[in-house]
């Protein structure tokens, strides 16, 4: 039997916490009855600077149920950093962890399969989405575009896997050696290199409330993933520059030919179009390079990823 910790980040999740805790408590009871987890297994909710009653509810649940534990971060640090805070804390108290969002849209029944995969030798087990019928068309479409964009940009991730995964203490200790401040766990964890496997993850409707993963946050996550794990955008700038040089050479040939045959116009339209096109490409290139420089700026400061205000363990 393993001592399992379920790590669940929360941001303004007061509407789902009671149902979430009840379902996870029942899951633990079933797994313990089957002899797959120890009685000391627990749920660790991480309050990521919520503005509602999320932390107060976690404290109430902890008083009534010793399986429910909590971690209160001093301020909002974002989804990835909150997960990291939970994992790095839980690894000192558990043999393995499962990360899952508090809304429990991921299939909690797959956790038993993850434990079985671990018994077969896997240190990391990914939950891979096989059905998204519960998601809206916009969320489903944006998610597919997200994964495809990462693949095109050369970021090595598990396709259709978000942050629903099982990790042993050995894998967590290896992850703790990664010094990055710009976290993109979906790209970092595959770099660990231990034996991995996957289980099917059927997405369910949220228990209550609304998803906190807006399109803006997904785009920001994609940007973090690309710029933290791939230099392909810079390589693309070089390719665009070479294409522009070829176009400029063609334009030079056109202009020289027009001068020779004395057939040319003032060229105001083509000149303005060229200026705006070149200006846009240069601005984009400077912006992309600026993102990389900004990340270097953040990394060299070595600031902490999070600050823990209170623990309930």
KEKE-3310 file (N, C-alpha, C; in steps of 0.2 Angstrom, whole numbers, plus 5000, padded with zeros to 4 digits):
npx = (5004:5002:5006:4996:4994:4983:4984:4978:4975:4967:4957:4946:4936:4925:4912:4913:4920:4915:4908:4918:4927:4920:4918:4931:4935:4927:4932:4945:4941:4936:4947:4956:4949:4951:4964:4974:4979:4986:4979:4983:4983:4979:4971:4977:4973:4977:4976:4976:4978:4964:4949:4937:4928:4936:4948:4943:4933:4941:4948:4937:4933:4945:4944:4934:4937:4950:4957:4957:4968:4977:4984:4989:4993:5002:4999:4991:4999:4997:4992:5001:5012:5006:5002:5015:5019:5011:5015:5028:5027:5019:5027:5035:5028:5021:5020:5017:5009:4994:4990:4976:4963:4952:4939:4936:4934:4942:4944:4941:4940:4950:4961:4963:4968:4980:4987:4988:4996:5008:5011:5015:5027:5028:5034:5028:5012:5002:4986:4976:4966:4952:4939:4930:4917:4910:4915:4914:4911:4920:4930:4935:4939:4949:4958:4963:4969:4979:4987:4991:4998:5009:5016:5019:5029:5039:5039:5040:5028:5015:5002:4985:4986:4984:4985:4983:4990:5000:5013:5028:5037:5050:5051:5046:5056:5066:5061:5061:5074:5075:5078:5070:5061:5051:5038:5032:5024:5019:5029:5041:5040:5040:5054:5060:5062:5060:5051:5036:5018:5001:4984:4966:4957:4942:4933:4922:4907:4909:4907:4901:4900:4912:4924:4941:4950:4953:4952:4962:4971:4975:4981:4992:4998:5002:5011:5021:5025:5030:5040:5048:5053:5057:5066:5062:5053:5063:5071:5062:5060:5073:5071:5060:5066:5076:5067:5061:5073:5074:5063:5065:5076:5070:5062:5071:5077:5065:5064:5076:5074:5063:5068:5077:5069:5062:5049:5040:5032:5028:5027:5022:5012:5017:5029:5025:5018:5028:5036:5027:5025:5038:5041:5031:5036:5048:5045:5037:5048:5057:5048:5047:5060:5062:5053:5060:5072:5066:5062:5074:5079:5069:5073:5087:5085:5081:5070:5058:5046:5034:5025:5022:5008:5001:5000:4990:4991)
npy = (4994:5011:5028:5040:5056:5068:5082:5097:5112:5128:5141:5153:5143:5141:5136:5123:5115:5108:5097:5092:5088:5078:5068:5064:5059:5048:5041:5038:5030:5019:5015:5012:5001:4992:4989:4997:5009:5018:5021:5033:5042:5057:5072:5087:5103:5118:5134:5147:5161:5165:5175:5173:5163:5152:5147:5148:5138:5127:5126:5123:5111:5103:5103:5094:5083:5073:5069:5079:5091:5107:5121:5137:5149:5165:5174:5176:5166:5159:5145:5135:5137:5135:5122:5117:5121:5113:5100:5100:5101:5090:5080:5077:5071:5060:5045:5045:5056:5063:5075:5085:5096:5106:5106:5094:5089:5080:5062:5054:5041:5036:5036:5025:5016:5023:5020:5006:5006:5011:5001:4992:4997:5010:5027:5039:5043:5048:5057:5055:5064:5057:5060:5074:5079:5085:5098:5115:5120:5131:5130:5117:5118:5128:5121:5110:5117:5123:5112:5108:5119:5119:5107:5110:5120:5113:5109:5097:5087:5078:5073:5080:5079:5087:5093:5082:5070:5056:5054:5047:5048:5048:5053:5066:5071:5071:5081:5092:5096:5104:5120:5130:5146:5150:5141:5127:5114:5104:5102:5101:5089:5078:5078:5072:5058:5045:5029:5029:5030:5029:5034:5033:5048:5053:5068:5076:5086:5102:5102:5113:5131:5141:5138:5143:5144:5154:5159:5169:5165:5152:5156:5162:5152:5144:5152:5153:5139:5138:5147:5144:5131:5130:5136:5138:5149:5160:5154:5154:5168:5170:5163:5170:5182:5178:5175:5188:5195:5188:5193:5206:5206:5202:5213:5223:5218:5220:5234:5239:5233:5240:5253:5252:5249:5261:5261:5265:5269:5281:5274:5274:5267:5254:5256:5261:5250:5241:5247:5246:5232:5228:5235:5229:5216:5217:5223:5212:5203:5209:5209:5195:5191:5199:5193:5181:5187:5193:5182:5177:5187:5186:5173:5174:5182:5173:5172:5166:5154:5154:5159:5152:5154:5148:5131:5116:5102)
npz = (5000:4996:5002:4998:4991:4986:4976:4974:4966:4970:4965:4969:4972:4980:4977:4974:4983:4994:4988:4981:4990:4997:4987:4984:4997:4998:4987:4992:5003:4996:4989:5000:5005:4996:4998:4992:4995:5009:5026:5030:5019:5010:5005:4998:4997:4988:4991:4981:4983:4983:4982:4987:4999:4999:5007:5020:5019:5017:5029:5038:5032:5035:5049:5051:5045:5044:5033:5024:5020:5020:5011:5012:5001:5001:4992:4975:4964:4952:4942:4938:4947:4959:4959:4959:4972:4980:4976:4980:4993:4997:4994:5005:5014:5008:4998:4985:4973:4966:4954:4952:4947:4957:4953:4948:4935:4928:4927:4941:4944:4936:4944:4952:4942:4939:4950:4949:4937:4942:4951:4942:4938:4934:4936:4933:4928:4916:4914:4900:4889:4882:4879:4877:4878:4888:4888:4882:4865:4861:4871:4869:4855:4857:4865:4857:4847:4855:4859:4846:4842:4851:4847:4834:4837:4842:4855:4868:4873:4881:4871:4872:4886:4902:4917:4925:4933:4940:4951:4958:4974:4970:4957:4960:4968:4959:4950:4958:4957:4946:4941:4936:4935:4927:4925:4916:4918:4910:4901:4908:4916:4907:4904:4915:4913:4919:4920:4911:4909:4902:4906:4902:4901:4905:4902:4913:4917:4926:4944:4949:4948:4937:4924:4928:4918:4907:4889:4888:4898:4894:4882:4887:4894:4883:4877:4888:4888:4875:4874:4884:4882:4868:4855:4843:4838:4836:4827:4817:4814:4808:4796:4791:4789:4779:4768:4766:4762:4750:4743:4743:4734:4723:4721:4718:4706:4699:4699:4693:4680:4676:4676:4665:4654:4654:4660:4673:4688:4701:4712:4725:4732:4733:4740:4752:4757:4758:4768:4779:4780:4782:4794:4803:4803:4809:4821:4827:4828:4837:4848:4851:4853:4864:4874:4877:4882:4893:4901:4904:4912:4923:4927:4932:4944:4953:4962:4975:4970:4976:4992:5007:5017:5027:5034:5034:5040)
capx = (5000:5006:5003:4994:4992:4980:4986:4972:4975:4960:4956:4939:4932:4920:4906:4914:4924:4911:4907:4925:4930:4916:4920:4938:4935:4924:4937:4950:4938:4936:4954:4959:4946:4954:4971:4978:4982:4986:4974:4986:4982:4976:4970:4980:4970:4981:4973:4980:4976:4957:4946:4931:4928:4939:4952:4939:4930:4946:4949:4931:4934:4950:4942:4929:4939:4958:4960:4957:4973:4977:4990:4987:4998:5002:4996:4990:5005:4996:4990:5007:5016:5002:5003:5022:5019:5007:5019:5034:5025:5016:5032:5038:5023:5017:5024:5016:5004:4990:4987:4970:4960:4947:4932:4935:4932:4946:4940:4944:4941:4956:4967:4965:4972:4986:4990:4990:5002:5013:5013:5019:5034:5029:5035:5024:5007:4998:4979:4976:4959:4949:4933:4929:4910:4907:4918:4910:4915:4926:4936:4937:4943:4955:4963:4966:4974:4984:4992:4994:5003:5015:5019:5023:5034:5044:5038:5039:5023:5010:4996:4979:4987:4984:4989:4980:4995:5002:5020:5030:5041:5057:5050:5045:5063:5070:5058:5064:5081:5074:5079:5066:5056:5045:5036:5028:5025:5018:5035:5046:5040:5043:5061:5063:5065:5058:5046:5030:5013:4995:4977:4961:4954:4935:4931:4915:4905:4911:4902:4898:4904:4914:4931:4945:4955:4950:4956:4968:4976:4977:4986:4998:5001:5005:5017:5026:5027:5034:5047:5052:5055:5058:5069:5059:5051:5069:5073:5057:5062:5078:5068:5056:5071:5078:5062:5061:5079:5073:5058:5069:5080:5065:5060:5077:5077:5060:5065:5081:5071:5058:5072:5080:5064:5059:5042:5039:5028:5031:5028:5020:5009:5022:5034:5021:5016:5034:5038:5023:5026:5045:5040:5027:5040:5053:5042:5036:5054:5059:5044:5048:5067:5060:5050:5066:5076:5062:5062:5081:5078:5066:5077:5093:5084:5080:5065:5054:5040:5028:5026:5016:5006:4999:4999:4985:4994)
capy = (5000:5018:5034:5044:5063:5071:5089:5101:5119:5131:5148:5155:5137:5139:5133:5116:5112:5103:5091:5089:5084:5072:5063:5062:5056:5042:5038:5036:5024:5013:5012:5009:4995:4987:4988:5000:5015:5017:5025:5040:5046:5063:5077:5093:5109:5123:5140:5151:5168:5166:5181:5171:5159:5145:5145:5147:5131:5122:5126:5120:5104:5100:5102:5089:5077:5073:5067:5085:5096:5113:5125:5144:5154:5172:5178:5172:5164:5156:5138:5130:5138:5133:5115:5115:5122:5107:5094:5100:5100:5084:5074:5076:5067:5055:5040:5047:5061:5064:5082:5086:5102:5105:5105:5086:5087:5074:5056:5052:5034:5034:5036:5018:5014:5026:5016:5000:5007:5012:4994:4989:5000:5017:5032:5044:5041:5054:5056:5058:5065:5053:5063:5081:5081:5090:5105:5119:5120:5135:5127:5111:5120:5131:5116:5107:5122:5124:5106:5108:5124:5117:5102:5114:5124:5109:5108:5089:5086:5072:5076:5079:5079:5094:5093:5077:5065:5053:5055:5045:5053:5048:5058:5072:5073:5073:5087:5097:5098:5108:5127:5135:5150:5150:5135:5124:5107:5099:5101:5099:5083:5073:5078:5068:5052:5039:5025:5033:5027:5034:5031:5037:5053:5056:5074:5077:5093:5105:5101:5120:5137:5142:5137:5148:5144:5158:5159:5173:5161:5147:5159:5164:5146:5142:5157:5150:5133:5138:5151:5140:5124:5130:5142:5138:5156:5163:5151:5156:5174:5170:5161:5175:5187:5176:5176:5195:5196:5186:5197:5213:5205:5202:5220:5226:5216:5224:5241:5239:5232:5246:5259:5250:5250:5267:5260:5264:5274:5284:5268:5276:5261:5248:5259:5261:5243:5237:5249:5244:5225:5227:5237:5224:5210:5219:5224:5205:5199:5212:5206:5188:5191:5202:5188:5177:5191:5194:5176:5177:5192:5183:5167:5176:5184:5167:5173:5160:5153:5155:5159:5148:5158:5143:5124:5112:5095)
capz = (5000:4996:5005:4992:4992:4980:4976:4970:4967:4971:4965:4970:4971:4986:4975:4972:4988:4998:4984:4979:4996:4998:4982:4985:5003:4996:4983:4997:5007:4992:4988:5006:5006:4991:5000:4987:4998:5016:5029:5031:5013:5011:5000:4999:4993:4989:4990:4977:4984:4982:4984:4990:5005:4998:5012:5026:5018:5018:5036:5040:5030:5039:5056:5051:5041:5045:5027:5021:5022:5016:5010:5010:4998:5003:4987:4969:4960:4946:4942:4938:4953:4965:4958:4961:4979:4983:4975:4984:5001:4998:4993:5011:5018:5005:4994:4978:4973:4960:4954:4949:4948:4962:4950:4947:4928:4926:4929:4947:4944:4933:4949:4953:4936:4939:4956:4946:4933:4947:4953:4936:4937:4931:4941:4931:4924:4913:4912:4893:4888:4877:4877:4879:4877:4893:4887:4877:4858:4861:4875:4865:4850:4859:4868:4852:4844:4860:4858:4839:4841:4854:4843:4828:4839:4845:4863:4869:4878:4880:4868:4876:4893:4905:4923:4929:4933:4945:4952:4964:4977:4967:4952:4963:4970:4952:4948:4963:4955:4940:4944:4932:4938:4922:4925:4912:4920:4905:4897:4912:4919:4902:4904:4920:4910:4922:4916:4911:4905:4902:4907:4899:4906:4902:4905:4916:4918:4932:4949:4950:4946:4930:4923:4928:4913:4901:4883:4889:4902:4889:4877:4891:4896:4877:4877:4892:4885:4869:4875:4890:4879:4861:4851:4836:4836:4834:4820:4812:4812:4803:4790:4788:4786:4772:4763:4765:4758:4743:4740:4742:4728:4717:4720:4715:4699:4695:4699:4688:4674:4675:4674:4659:4649:4655:4662:4680:4691:4707:4717:4732:4735:4734:4745:4759:4758:4760:4774:4784:4781:4786:4801:4807:4805:4814:4828:4829:4829:4843:4853:4852:4857:4871:4878:4879:4887:4899:4904:4907:4918:4929:4930:4936:4950:4958:4967:4976:4966:4981:4999:5011:5023:5032:5032:5038:5038)
cpx = (5004:5002:5002:4992:4989:4981:4981:4973:4968:4961:4949:4935:4927:4914:4907:4917:4921:4910:4913:4928:4926:4917:4927:4939:4932:4928:4942:4947:4938:4943:4957:4956:4949:4961:4976:4982:4982:4981:4977:4986:4978:4975:4973:4977:4975:4977:4977:4978:4968:4954:4939:4932:4932:4944:4948:4935:4935:4948:4943:4932:4939:4948:4938:4932:4947:4961:4961:4963:4973:4983:4988:4993:4997:4998:4995:4997:5004:4995:4996:5011:5012:5002:5010:5022:5016:5012:5025:5033:5023:5022:5036:5034:5020:5022:5023:5010:5000:4988:4981:4966:4954:4940:4931:4932:4936:4942:4944:4944:4947:4962:4968:4969:4979:4990:4992:4996:5008:5016:5017:5025:5034:5029:5030:5019:5003:4991:4978:4968:4957:4942:4932:4922:4907:4910:4914:4914:4921:4932:4939:4942:4950:4960:4966:4971:4980:4990:4995:5000:5010:5019:5023:5029:5040:5044:5036:5034:5019:5004:4990:4980:4987:4988:4986:4986:4997:5010:5022:5035:5048:5056:5049:5052:5067:5067:5060:5071:5081:5074:5074:5061:5050:5043:5031:5028:5024:5024:5041:5046:5042:5050:5064:5066:5063:5053:5040:5024:5007:4989:4972:4958:4947:4933:4923:4913:4908:4905:4898:4903:4907:4921:4935:4950:4952:4955:4963:4973:4979:4983:4993:5002:5005:5011:5023:5029:5032:5041:5051:5056:5057:5061:5067:5057:5057:5071:5068:5058:5068:5075:5064:5061:5074:5073:5061:5067:5077:5068:5061:5073:5076:5063:5065:5078:5071:5061:5070:5078:5066:5062:5075:5075:5060:5051:5041:5035:5031:5032:5027:5017:5013:5027:5031:5020:5022:5036:5034:5024:5033:5044:5036:5032:5045:5051:5040:5042:5057:5055:5046:5055:5066:5058:5056:5070:5072:5062:5069:5081:5075:5070:5083:5091:5083:5075:5061:5048:5034:5030:5020:5015:5004:4998:4994:4987:4994)
cpy = (5006:5023:5039:5051:5065:5079:5092:5108:5122:5138:5150:5149:5136:5135:5125:5112:5106:5096:5088:5085:5078:5066:5060:5058:5049:5038:5034:5030:5018:5010:5009:5002:4990:4986:4991:5006:5014:5022:5032:5044:5052:5067:5084:5099:5114:5130:5145:5158:5170:5172:5179:5167:5152:5143:5144:5140:5126:5121:5122:5112:5100:5099:5095:5082:5077:5072:5074:5090:5102:5117:5132:5148:5161:5176:5174:5172:5161:5148:5134:5131:5135:5125:5113:5116:5116:5101:5094:5099:5093:5078:5073:5071:5061:5051:5042:5052:5061:5071:5082:5093:5101:5104:5098:5085:5081:5068:5054:5044:5031:5034:5029:5015:5016:5022:5009:5000:5008:5005:4990:4992:5007:5022:5038:5042:5047:5052:5059:5058:5062:5056:5069:5083:5085:5097:5108:5119:5125:5133:5121:5113:5123:5126:5112:5111:5123:5118:5106:5113:5122:5112:5105:5117:5120:5107:5100:5089:5080:5075:5075:5078:5086:5093:5087:5071:5062:5053:5051:5050:5053:5053:5065:5075:5075:5080:5093:5100:5103:5116:5132:5139:5151:5143:5133:5117:5102:5097:5099:5092:5077:5073:5074:5062:5046:5035:5029:5028:5031:5030:5035:5041:5055:5062:5074:5085:5095:5103:5108:5125:5137:5141:5143:5149:5147:5157:5163:5169:5155:5150:5160:5157:5143:5146:5154:5144:5133:5142:5148:5134:5124:5136:5142:5145:5160:5161:5153:5163:5174:5168:5166:5181:5185:5177:5184:5198:5194:5191:5204:5212:5205:5209:5224:5225:5220:5231:5243:5238:5238:5252:5258:5252:5257:5266:5259:5270:5277:5279:5270:5270:5256:5250:5258:5254:5239:5240:5247:5236:5224:5229:5232:5218:5211:5220:5217:5202:5202:5209:5199:5188:5194:5198:5184:5181:5192:5188:5175:5181:5189:5177:5169:5179:5179:5169:5167:5160:5155:5156:5156:5152:5153:5136:5121:5105:5091)
cpz = (5000:5000:5000:4994:4985:4981:4972:4971:4966:4970:4964:4968:4977:4984:4974:4978:4992:4994:4982:4984:4998:4993:4983:4992:5002:4992:4988:5001:5003:4990:4994:5007:5002:4993:4995:4990:5005:5019:5030:5024:5014:5005:5002:4995:4994:4987:4987:4977:4982:4985:4988:4997:5004:5004:5019:5025:5019:5025:5040:5039:5034:5046:5057:5049:5041:5038:5023:5024:5017:5016:5008:5008:5000:4998:4980:4965:4953:4947:4943:4945:4959:4965:4961:4969:4982:4982:4979:4991:5002:4998:5000:5016:5015:5000:4986:4978:4966:4960:4950:4951:4953:4959:4948:4940:4926:4930:4935:4948:4940:4938:4951:4948:4937:4945:4953:4941:4937:4949:4948:4934:4935:4937:4939:4927:4922:4912:4905:4891:4882:4875:4881:4878:4882:4892:4881:4870:4858:4865:4872:4859:4852:4862:4862:4848:4848:4859:4851:4839:4845:4850:4837:4831:4842:4852:4864:4875:4877:4877:4872:4883:4896:4911:4928:4928:4940:4945:4958:4967:4973:4961:4954:4965:4964:4950:4952:4961:4949:4943:4941:4937:4933:4921:4920:4913:4915:4901:4901:4914:4914:4902:4910:4918:4913:4918:4917:4907:4905:4904:4904:4904:4902:4906:4907:4916:4925:4937:4950:4948:4939:4930:4924:4923:4907:4895:4884:4893:4898:4885:4881:4893:4889:4876:4881:4890:4879:4870:4880:4887:4872:4859:4844:4834:4833:4827:4815:4809:4807:4796:4787:4785:4780:4767:4761:4761:4751:4739:4739:4735:4722:4715:4717:4708:4695:4694:4693:4681:4672:4673:4667:4653:4649:4656:4669:4682:4697:4712:4724:4736:4737:4740:4752:4761:4761:4767:4780:4785:4784:4793:4805:4808:4810:4821:4831:4832:4836:4849:4855:4856:4864:4876:4881:4884:4893:4904:4908:4913:4924:4932:4934:4942:4955:4964:4968:4972:4970:4988:5002:5017:5029:5030:5037:5036:5044)
residu = (UNK:UNK:UNK:UNK:UNK:UNK:UNK:UNK:UNK:UNK:UNK:UNK:UNK:UNK:UNK:UNK:UNK:UNK:UNK:UNK:UNK:UNK:UNK:UNK:UNK:UNK:UNK:UNK:UNK:UNK:UNK:UNK:UNK:UNK:UNK:UNK:UNK:UNK:UNK:UNK:UNK:UNK:UNK:UNK:UNK:UNK:UNK:UNK:UNK:UNK:UNK:UNK:UNK:UNK:UNK:UNK:UNK:UNK:UNK:UNK:UNK:UNK:UNK:UNK:UNK:UNK:UNK:UNK:UNK:UNK:UNK:UNK:UNK:UNK:UNK:UNK:UNK:UNK:UNK:UNK:UNK:UNK:UNK:UNK:UNK:UNK:UNK:UNK:UNK:UNK:UNK:UNK:UNK:UNK:UNK:UNK:UNK:UNK:UNK:UNK:UNK:UNK:UNK:UNK:UNK:UNK:UNK:UNK:UNK:UNK:UNK:UNK:UNK:UNK:UNK:UNK:UNK:UNK:UNK:UNK:UNK:UNK:UNK:UNK:UNK:UNK:UNK:UNK:UNK:UNK:UNK:UNK:UNK:UNK:UNK:UNK:UNK:UNK:UNK:UNK:UNK:UNK:UNK:UNK:UNK:UNK:UNK:UNK:UNK:UNK:UNK:UNK:UNK:UNK:UNK:UNK:UNK:UNK:UNK:UNK:UNK:UNK:UNK:UNK:UNK:UNK:UNK:UNK:UNK:UNK:UNK:UNK:UNK:UNK:UNK:UNK:UNK:UNK:UNK:UNK:UNK:UNK:UNK:UNK:UNK:UNK:UNK:UNK:UNK:UNK:UNK:UNK:UNK:UNK:UNK:UNK:UNK:UNK:UNK:UNK:UNK:UNK:UNK:UNK:UNK:UNK:UNK:UNK:UNK:UNK:UNK:UNK:UNK:UNK:UNK:UNK:UNK:UNK:UNK:UNK:UNK:UNK:UNK:UNK:UNK:UNK:UNK:UNK:UNK:UNK:UNK:UNK:UNK:UNK:UNK:UNK:UNK:UNK:UNK:UNK:UNK:UNK:UNK:UNK:UNK:UNK:UNK:UNK:UNK:UNK:UNK:UNK:UNK:UNK:UNK:UNK:UNK:UNK:UNK:UNK:UNK:UNK:UNK:UNK:UNK:UNK:UNK:UNK:UNK:UNK:UNK:UNK:UNK:UNK:UNK:UNK:UNK:UNK:UNK:UNK:UNK:UNK:UNK:UNK:UNK:UNK:UNK:UNK:UNK:UNK:UNK:UNK:UNK:UNK:UNK:UNK:UNK:UNK:UNK:UNK:UNK:UNK:UNK:UNK:UNK:UNK:UNK:UNK:UNK:UNK:UNK:UNK:UNK)
# end
